[in-house]
């Protein structure tokens, strides 16, 4: 580095501005059952910003100016961790999908969307945020496993609730991914390309970018009829990534110990030495624990079951000595009202209980490392609250296959934002007294 370049870097640091490409050299790593950056423990309360790549594309549905505003809002809240979909697959004529897709056909990659991911990582790095990149999806809204199976076999996807297909019909089809070599090979090709990619904004290869905290195998993978093949795939794919990106972490993206257990094989996959930390999701409505139309009756039960679910998974993570992240959890607006202005009393109460449980467990020295709420919508509002997303609509926190406004957190949900800011600060403060800052 020249004397002039050194002088400019010192000036940037002095005035609090970090130029693009000048991210912290410290990667997030695991030490003594927790995350650290340098020597400083890293705890966080983050968000899911699944559509960040699309928003960063700057064309079609992209909106870089909005992405910058959303990241600024999150930074003001103290959010330092983002979970982002880094892979979408399939043609435009498929239902319930994110469009456009970064891989519209096998081995064909949309450079504009990849540049959107470049932009997102650069802007997150400017703000000192860390990003988890989700590489696949068991469910249909990004293409995911089912699209890879369809490409490999030529068979149509049995979309749930269409043409007489059930959710189990779809999930069994999706789980064939583990048993179809060509489907797995197409996925590996995409992952290898992304790891080796050089960011067009920063000039840093993805494998060398400390902004990328972790590569995540999939969103909510399940084994179903191929449980043994699933466990084997998790281990092999994790090592595949670790060999190519040894300074970054690898995680699963699983929900945890669902019933029946063979669907997720949680204890088996969590024990893989190639996975750096344990992921858990918590869905009190999707799993039928909480009925927003009967909150007085069902909410206390849902809270009790939630605390038991967290405790059960924390016990497994403690035995393994791995950090635990509750990376998806959300609640609808009161009485399942999809309108942006509807009250959020039960959601806020649930968030406070969960946030407090995560913070208390971290304070007590367990392996709890953080959580990511689902899902950040920011300034976007659904075109039709309670309807479904269509190409051209703004991206909200709710994916295309779910009713818009269900779990979205908006930039004017003041009470919810205050809770996020409070606990983001409290989680971050847990490492403040540690020596070094990374």
N, C-alpha and C positions, 0 to 999 in steps of 0.2 A: 504494500500500500504506500502511495506517495505521501510526502509531507503535507501537501495540500489536502489530500483525501482524509488524512488523519485529523487535520485541523477542522475540516467540515463536519466529520463525524462527532468530534468533541463539541462543536457548536450545536449540532442537532440535539445531542444529549443534554447539553446545558439548558436549552430552552424547552426541552420536553417533547421534541419532535423526532420521530424515528423514521428515516427514509425507507422507501420500499427496498426490500432485500437486506435490511439490517436487523433481522429478527434476532432475538436472544439466542446465543449459541447452545444453550442448555436444553436438552430433551427431557420430557417427562419420563421418569424411570420408576421402577419399583424397588423399595428398600424396606426391610423389616415389616412387610405386610402393608405398606402404604405407598402412596405416590410422593415423589420428591422432584423438585426442580433445582438442580445444584444440590445444596444441602438443606434446602427449605422444604418442609412438608407442604404438599399441595392438596388442599381440600376445596371443594367447589359446590355451588348450586348453579347449574347451568340450564340451558334450554335445548329443545329440539328445534332446529331450523332446517327441516328436511329439504326444502325447496331452494336452498341457498345457491346451488350450482345453476339452476335454471334462472334465478333472478339475476345472477351475475353475468349471464350470457350477453346482455346488452342488445338483444334483438328478439323478434317475435314476442314471446311472453316475458323476456328479460327486461330488467329495469335496474341498471346499476346505481342510479341515483337513489332509488328506494332502498337497495341493499345497503348502501352507505348510511342512510338515515336509520335503518333498523339496527345496524351494528353500533351506531352511536348511541341509540336508545339503550341497547343492552349493556354497553360499556358504562353508561351513566347509572345503571342498576347494579353494577358491580359484577355482572356475569362474565366469567372467564372461560367458559367451556361450551362448545357447540357440538351437537350431533347432527350430521349432514348426510343425506343420500348422495353417494358419489357414483352411482350406477343406475341407469334406467335403460330398459331394453324393449325392442319390438316396434312394429309398424304402427302407423297412425289409425288404422281401421279397427283396432282392438278396444273393447270397452273398459271403463273404469281405470284408465291409464293416465300417467303424467305424460304430457306432450309438450315439446318434442322430446324424443329419447336420445340419449348420448350414444347408444348402439342400436340404430334402427334395423340393422341386419347383421348377421354373424360376421364379426371381424371388421365391420364398417363403423367408423367412429366419427361423431359430429364434432369437428374441431371448434366450432363456435361455442358449444356447451362445455367442452374441455377448457376453453379459455375463460368461461364463466367460473369454473372451479378454480382456475388459476387466480382470477380476480378475487374471489372469496377468500382464498388462503392468504393472499397478499394483504387484504384489508383486515382480516382477523389478526394477522401477525403484527400489523401496525398498532393494534390495540392490546397486544399482549395476550390475546385469546388462544386457547388450544382447541383443536378440532379433531373429532372422531369421524372418520370416513367409513360409511356403511357401504359395503361392496356388493350386496345381493339382497334378495327379499324372498321370503317364503310365500308372501301374499302377492296378489295380482296387480296392485296399484302402480308398481314400477316395471312390471314385466317379470323380472326375477326368475326363480327356479322354473316355474311353469313355462316361461318363454324359452328358456334354454332347452327344456325337454321337448317342446314343440319343434324348435329348430332342428334338434338332433333326430327326432323320430318322424317328423312330418305329420304328426297327429294333432288335431285341434284341441284347444284348451277347454276343459269342461268348467266354464265359469260358474261360480255358485249363484244359485237363485235365477238361473237362466236355462231354458230348455229342459227343465226337470232336474237339473243338477243340484246336489246339496253341497254344503261347505265341506263335508267329509269327502265327497267325490273329488272336489278340487284339491283338497290337501293331500289326498293319496296320490293324485297325479303329480302335484308339485314335489312330493317326497321321492318320486322316481328319479329325480335329479341325481341322487347319491348312487344310483345303480346304472346310470347311462353314461358310459365313458366319454362319448363325444360331447355331451352337455357339460360335463365337468371340465373337459379340455377347452371348450370355448370360453368358459369362465376364467380359467387360469390364464388364457391368453390376454384377456382384458386386464386382469389384475397385474400381470407382468408389465404390460404397456403402461399402466398408470403409475406403478412404482418407479419405473425408469423415466417417466415424463419429466421434462424440464419446464418449470413454470415460466410462461412467456412474459410475466410481469416482473418477477424477481430474479429470474435466471437461475434459480435453485432447483435442483432435481427433487422430486417429491420424497425420495428415500432419504434425502439429506436435510429436509425441512423440519425444524423443531416445532413449528406451528402444528404439524400433524402429530397429535398425541398418540393415536392408535388407528390401526387398520382393523375394521370389524367385518367378520366373515359374512354376516347376513342379518337382516331384521327378522327376529322371531323364528328361527329355524326349528323344525320339528321332524322327528324320525318316522312316525307312523309305521308303515309296513316294512320299512328299511332301517330299523333302529341301529343294528350293528354296522351297516354300511355308513349310516350317518355319523356314528361315533368315530369310525375310522377316517371318514372324510374330514371331520373337524381337526383331527390330529395332523393328518397329512397336509391339509391346506394351510394350517397354522405354521407348520415348519417351512412350507413353500414361501410364505411371506417373510418369516423371520430370517431366512437365508438371504433374501433380497433386500430387506430393510432392517438390519440388525439393531439399529439405534431407536427404532420406534416400537411401540407396544402392539400386541395382537389381542383382540377380544372376540367373543362369540356374537353377542347381540341377542341372546336368548332370554326368554321370559322367566325361567326358573322351573320350579318343580310342579308343573301342572299335573292335574289328575285327568286321565290315568298317566302315571309317570313315564310310561314307555314312549309317550309322544315327544318328550323333550330329553329324556335320559340325563337329567340335570347333574346328579352326582357323578356320573361317569365322564361327561364331557368337561365339567368344571375341573376335574382332576388332571386333565391333560397338561403335561409340563410345558407345552408350547403356548398355552393361553396364559397371559400375564395377570389378568384380573377377572373377577366374576361379575356378570351382569344379571340384573333382575328387572322385570317389568311388573307393574301392579295396576290392574284394571278392575275396579270394584263394580263398574256398570257392565262392562263386556262380559264379565264372569258371573253376573247375576247376583252379586252380593248386595248391591245398592240399587234401589228402585227410586228414581227421582220423583215419580208421581206419588210415592209413599215414603217420604224422607224420615218422618218422625219414627216410623217403625223400623226402617231398614238401615238408616245411617249408623246408629250405634253398633249394630251387628257387623256392618262393613268395616268399621274402624277396628273392632276387635279382631276380625279375621285378617285384616291388613297387618296389624302389629304381630300376629302370630306368624304370618307368611314371611315378614321381614326377619323375625327372630330365627325361624327355621333356616333361612338361607344364610343369615349371618353366622350361624353355627357351622355350616358347611364351609364357608369362606374362612372362618377362624381356624378350622382344622387344617385347611390347605395352606394357610398363611398368605392368602391372596387378598388384595384390596377388593372391596365390593362397591359397585355403583348401581344405584336404583335409577336406571336411565330412561324409563318411560313411566309416567303416571299422570292421570288427569281426571277431571270430573266435569260433567256438564253444568250449564247454568241451571238455576233453580227451576224445578218442575219441567225440566227438559225443554226449556224455551230456547229456541235457536236464535232469537233476536239479539243483536249486539248489545242492546240496552237493558237486557234482562238482568235480574239480580244474581249475585254469585255468592250468597251467604254460605251455602253448604260447601261449595268448592273452596272458598277461603278457609273454612274451618278444617276441611280435610287437609289442605295444603299446610296449614299451621301445625297440625298434629304430625304429619309426615316429616316436615322440615325439622320440627323439634326432636323427633325420634332420631333422625340422621345426625343432627348436631350433638345430641346427648351421647349417642354411641361413639361418635368421633372424639368427643371430649374425654370419654372414659377409656380411650386408648384401643378401641376395637379396630378392625380392618375396614370399617365404613369410611369411604373416601369422598362420596358425594352423590349428587343426583341431578337429573335433567328433567324438567317439567315438560309435559306435552300439552300444547305445542304453541310456539310463538307465531302469532299472526300479525302483530304490530299494527301498522296503519291500514292493512287490507281488511275489507269487509266483504262478506259473500254477496254475490249478485242476487241470490235468492236464499235467504236464511232457511235452512232445512232442506234445501234442494241439493243437487249434485253439481260438482265442478265440471266445466266444459272448457275446451281450449279457447283461449282469449279472455277467460275470467282471471281476476287477480289471484295469485297464490295466497292461500290462507294457511292456518295451522292444521286444517283438516284435509287429508288426502282425497283424491278424486272419488274413491269408492265409498266415502263416508259423508254423511250429511254435513253440509257446510254450516259452521257455527256450533258444532257439537262440543269440541274441546278447545277451540281457539281462544288465545289470550290476546286481547287487544291493547293498543297503546293508551286507551283511556279507561282501562279496568283498574282504577286507582288503588283500590284496596288490595287487589291481588299483586300489583306492582310493588306496593309498599312491603308486602310480605316477602316477595322475592328479593328486594333490595336489602331488607333486614337480615335475612338468613344467608344471602350471598356474602355480606360483610362478616357475619359471624363465622361462617365456614372459612373464609379466607384468613380471618384473624387467628385461626388455630396454628398457622405456621409463622405468625409474625414474630414470635419470640425466639424462633430457631436461628442459629447462626447461618450466615450466608443467605443470598437471595437469588442465586442462579443467574 
